[in-house]
Amino acid sequence: MDPSSGAGTNITSLLTRWSQGDRGALDRVIPLVYAELRKIAARQLRREPAEQPFEPTDLVHALFLQLVEQRHATWENRAQFFAVVGQMMRRILVDHARARHAAKRGGFAIRLSLGDVEDPLQPSPESHVADVLAIDEALERLAAQDADQARVVELRFFAGLSVEETAMVLSRSPRTVKREWRLAKAWLYRDLGKG
């Protein structure tokens, strides 16, 4: 996701036109972002148990249904768009987890690992795992204490943005983002009883 690339500029232009009410711009932007959204969805779903009902395509299509309903979205750039859709995917998964939890009264287990962000394909020494609801609740507590750190977690963990992309979305330096990411992960591990 290089927001400075030609494709990034085209996506930004289409997102801006969509924000201004051009519904056709959404139709043109979807093919340009679909592959990246599937990667984000696959990364999210890789953390779930094998019996989970979603495939990456299902999660992306659920996301598209929500995107079509966006009436007042103001898209600034490609990185900001991916940050928002990462949050929306988080909400879809959390809502699904809550529904499954209510139906089974504790019989579900959607699993997430904060260690997956650095290299999702390799086991991490930080591979402490917690369910999506516990992480969501912990993230809400973190946001009450430090909204910036919670935002960094959302962008890095849920949206899968790089340090540089996160820095651009938040208008912070990459160094600040790295520090906030490190502090936020430590806080979450303690809060979740893993550290």
FENNOR-V760054 format. One record per helix or strand of 3 or more residues. SS is the DSSP state (hx for helix, st for strand). FROM is the first residue (numbers start at 1). TO is the last residue. Records with the same first field share a line. If there is no record, write none. Layout:
SS->FROM-TO + FROM-TO
This chain:
hx->6-19 + 23-45 + 56-68 + 78-104 + 114-116 + 132-145 + 147-158 + 163-170 + 174-191
st->110-113 + 129-131
